Amino acid sequence: QVQLVESGGGLVQAGGSLRLSCAASGRTFSSYAMGWFRQAPGKEREFVSAITWSGGSTYYADSVKGRFTISRDNAKNTVYLQMNSLKPEDTAVYYCAARASGVVRTTVREYDYWGQGTQVTVSS
């Protein structure tokens, strides 16, 4: 019932910026908490950021605080991840996820829907 499509990934140099987008369809977008996760080769998928249904509360992994900003535009059924001051260790496939609740969670198992992922590669 919910489809998520990420876009905006690419190859950038360290210190550069990218803006990821996740377009949602199939349900009332504003009722979902949204999250971003990432997975590097050989590693488990990890939490990056999340936002409540209202956009009033945001959450970030310690590794990205001060550099990444999550936001949402419910009128456009879209959530964004602005990524600044990128580092090589940010290299991963980034996934958009939706939870059928306004309450944010930070673990993979607690999200109901996932996008296909978009590759972010940061060169040194």
NORUR-V394646 format. One record per backbone hydrogen bond with DSSP energy under -1.0 kcal/mol. NH is the residue of the N-H (numbers start at 1). CO is the residue of the C=O. If there is no record, write none. Layout:
BEGIN
nh=(NH:NH)
co=(CO:CO)
END
This chain:
BEGIN
nh=(3:5:7:12:14:15:16:18:20:21:22:23:24:25:29:31:32:33:33:34:35:36:37:38:39:43:46:48:49:50:51:52:59:61:64:65:67:68:69:71:73:76:78:79:80:81:82:83:84:86:90:91:92:93:94:95:97:98:99:101:110:111:112:113:115:118:120:121:123)
co=(25:23:21:121:123:86:13:83:81:7:79:5:77:3:27:28:29:99:101:51:97:49:95:46:93:40:38:36:36:59:34:57:50:48:61:61:64:64:82:80:78:73:73:22:71:20:69:18:67:16:87:88:120:39:118:37:35:113:33:99:107:108:98:98:96:94:92:10:12)
END
